[in-house]
Amino acid sequence: MLKTEEKSRLFKALGEPARLRIIEFLLNKKQCTCICELAKYLKKDQSVVFRHVQVMKDAGIIETKKECNFLMCCIKDKARLRKLLEA
């Protein structure tokens, strides 16, 4: 069960349309995706996308890893997130 503070971070992360679009995009990917690909998809600057990713990372939704010069993003627990979004 999530604590109140964790729930607050989670709902804050899900409360922005751009973040929901990122989540939808990542849920349909089989592997991690680069911030640059997310920026193209959203038609936004990479720095804006990075800030959205950081909020979701802080909420425990996304994990990131560095590969060469690229920051790769993926959903931590796709099944749990899908279940949460269906409610």
ZIJOBEL-V160018 format. One line per field, one symbol per residue. burial: I if it has 24 or more other ideal C-beta (glycine too) atoms within 12 Angstrom, else O. Layout:
burial=???
This chain:
burial=OOOOOOOOOIOOIIOOOIIOOIIOIIIOOOOIIIIOOIIOIIOOOOOOIIOIIOIIIOIIIIOIOOOOOOIIIIIIOOOOIOOIOOO
